[in-house]
Structures are given as C-alpha cells and as structure tokens.
Amino acid sequence: MKRLSSLAVALVLGFNLPAQAACPAAEQLIDAYDISFSGFGKPLPKAERPQLHGARTADLVVVRLPNRKGKVPDGFQHSALLDKGSGTVWIRRKGGFVPVDEWYGPVKLKAPDLAGCAVEAYR
C-alpha cells in the first residue's frame, strides 16, 4: 500500500512539472509550413542534401522539429539544418510508411532565435 501511495504522489507531481521550454526557431518553421507526422501542410521546395561550401562549421546546427500531434510509428520525423550566420534553413524529413530521407529548402527564418532549443552540431 505504501508503494502504491508513493506511485500516486510521483504521478501527480510529475504531471505538475513545468513544460520544456519551446524552441522559437522550431515553432516558427512548424507554424510556417504546418509540419507534422504526415508531412507539410504548405509546399516546400524539394532539395538535394545541402552543399555547404563556405559555411562556417560553427554556424551549422541541427534542431529537431517536435511533432505537436503526437508520435506515430510510421509517421515522418523532421529536423532543421540551420545556418546561424545567414538564417538559411533546410528541412530534413525521415521515416514514413515507406521510409524516406529527403531534404527541402532552403528557406529563410525571419529571426533565427535558438533560445531554449536543444541543438546538435551538423556532421
């Protein structure tokens, strides 16, 4: 019984934790192109893998684009390759019912704000 009440307290406290900070750059892209597990709600130009000649490696970061509609096992997953120096972005779409690995863009972010974003170095 003591374990059960401890579990109940942990669950209640867990649901009251503050939400993870949103990533403004990711939110801007998701809103602009209506990105979800089913793809894009607005058209984006399809592209080859970005050739980044002349770009500074330190300026290139990858930002995961969360799926607001929940996880779907055979849905797409999206990430954005952002050149912080120019504000240029390429969106990568992976997965799906018939797995794909596709690039879209480039597009420009109006204000590439990475505050609160979990970024990864581009490899």
C-alpha positions in Angstrom: 0.0 0.0 0.0 2.9 2.3 0.8 4.4 1.8 -2.7 1.0 2.4 -4.3 0.6 5.8 -2.5 4.2 6.7 -3.4 3.5 5.9 -7.0 0.3 8.1 -6.9 2.3 11.0 -5.4 5.0 10.7 -8.1 2.4 10.7 -10.8 0.6 13.7 -9.5 3.9 15.7 -9.1 5.1 14.5 -12.4 2.1 16.0 -14.2 2.7 19.3 -12.5 6.2 19.8 -13.7 6.8 22.8 -16.0 6.8 22.1 -19.7 10.1 22.0 -21.5 10.9 25.4 -23.0 9.8 25.8 -26.5 12.3 26.4 -29.3 11.3 29.6 -31.2 13.1 28.6 -34.4 11.4 25.2 -34.5 8.0 26.7 -33.7 8.4 29.3 -36.4 9.1 26.5 -39.0 6.3 24.2 -37.8 3.8 27.1 -38.0 5.1 28.4 -41.3 4.9 25.1 -43.1 2.4 23.2 -41.0 4.8 20.4 -40.3 3.5 17.2 -38.7 3.9 13.4 -38.8 2.0 13.4 -42.1 4.4 15.9 -43.8 3.9 19.5 -44.8 0.7 21.4 -44.9 2.2 24.1 -47.1 4.5 23.4 -50.1 8.3 23.5 -49.7 10.8 23.1 -52.5 12.5 19.7 -52.6 16.3 19.8 -52.5 19.4 17.7 -52.6 21.4 17.2 -49.4 22.8 20.8 -48.7 26.2 21.6 -50.1 27.5 24.0 -47.6 30.7 25.3 -49.2 31.9 28.4 -47.5 29.7 28.0 -44.5 31.4 28.1 -41.1 31.0 24.7 -39.3 30.4 26.5 -36.0 27.3 28.2 -37.6 25.6 25.0 -38.6 23.2 23.4 -36.1 20.5 20.8 -36.2 17.2 21.4 -34.4 14.6 18.7 -34.0 11.1 19.7 -35.0 8.7 18.2 -32.5 5.5 16.6 -33.6 2.7 18.5 -32.0 0.1 15.8 -32.9 1.9 13.0 -31.0 4.2 10.2 -32.1 3.0 8.0 -34.9 5.1 4.9 -35.5 5.1 5.2 -39.3 4.9 9.0 -39.5 7.6 11.3 -40.6 10.2 12.9 -38.3 11.6 16.3 -39.2 14.7 18.2 -38.3 16.1 21.5 -39.5 19.6 22.3 -40.5 20.1 26.0 -39.6 23.0 28.2 -40.7 23.0 30.7 -37.8 25.1 33.2 -39.8 22.6 33.6 -42.7 19.4 32.3 -41.2 19.1 29.8 -44.0 17.3 26.5 -43.2 17.0 23.2 -44.8 14.4 20.7 -43.5 15.1 17.0 -43.4 12.2 14.5 -43.5 12.9 10.9 -42.5 10.8 7.8 -41.9 7.2 7.2 -43.0 5.3 4.2 -44.0 7.7 3.8 -47.0 10.9 5.1 -45.3 12.3 8.2 -46.9 15.3 10.5 -46.3 14.5 13.8 -48.1 15.7 17.4 -47.9 13.6 20.5 -48.5 14.6 24.2 -48.8 16.4 26.4 -48.5 14.1 28.8 -46.7 14.9 31.8 -44.5 14.0 32.3 -40.9 12.8 35.8 -40.1 14.6 35.7 -36.8 16.7 32.6 -36.1 16.0 32.5 -32.3 17.6 29.4 -30.7 16.8 30.3 -27.1 15.5 27.2 -25.4 16.4 25.0 -28.3 18.3 21.7 -28.0 20.8 22.0 -30.8 23.2 19.4 -32.2 26.3 20.1 -34.3 25.8 19.3 -38.0 28.0 16.4 -39.2 
